[in-house]
Amino acid sequence: MRTDDPCLIFAPPSLTQPVVVSQEKDARMVEELLKRLRSTDQSVRLFAAVSLGSLGRRVQAGLPALVGALQDRDTQVRQVAVMAIACISPEAKMAIPALTEALKDEDALVRSQAATALGKMGADARAAIPALWARHQDTNREVNKAVARALGKIDPTGLKKAVG
């Protein structure tokens, strides 16, 4: 089992098949969760972010709100929001600037998951390469690993030249 996959927190390992839900029901569910993501109650925002993450790629409409949640005052909400974005990527290209900024977050989990999400976007995240290189000597070992993996996925040739 991969431990670097942020999507594993959103569903038990026993779920191997995606749940088929109508687009209309998905849209209503996302709309309600987006309202909850704006709540003044931290636990409600956290639940909404986790729920949006569990929808994975079906939550495209919620992506701007998840990007906004990267600025939440609560660390846990930011952590779950960045993991939810990672589960949506590589379709989450509009999140690249916010994920690049999240590499500077005070929380190591947010930084490492931002790098993971950028890596999942591959070459589309080339604009994040300077910020990733700036983080490659992070004080947190897990962030360093995530940054190295991301650089390898975004620009394998450039990474080989830099370390080789």
HUJO-V88357 format. One record per residue. SS is DSSP state (H for helix, E for strand, L for the rest). Layout:
BEGIN
{{SS} {SS}}
END
This chain:
BEGIN
{{L} {L} {L} {L} {L} {H} {H} {H} {H} {H} {L} {L} {L} {L} {L} {L} {L} {L} {L} {L} {L} {L} {H} {H} {H} {H} {H} {H} {H} {H} {H} {H} {H} {H} {H} {H} {H} {L} {L} {L} {L} {H} {H} {H} {H} {H} {H} {H} {H} {H} {H} {H} {H} {H} {H} {H} {H} {H} {H} {H} {H} {H} {H} {H} {H} {H} {H} {H} {H} {L} {L} {L} {L} {L} {H} {H} {H} {H} {H} {H} {H} {H} {H} {H} {H} {H} {H} {H} {L} {L} {L} {L} {H} {H} {H} {H} {H} {H} {H} {H} {H} {H} {L} {L} {L} {L} {L} {H} {H} {H} {H} {H} {H} {H} {H} {H} {H} {H} {H} {H} {L} {H} {H} {H} {H} {H} {H} {H} {H} {H} {H} {H} {H} {H} {H} {L} {L} {L} {L} {L} {H} {H} {H} {H} {H} {H} {H} {H} {H} {H} {H} {H} {H} {H} {L} {H} {H} {H} {H} {H} {H} {H} {H} {L}}
END
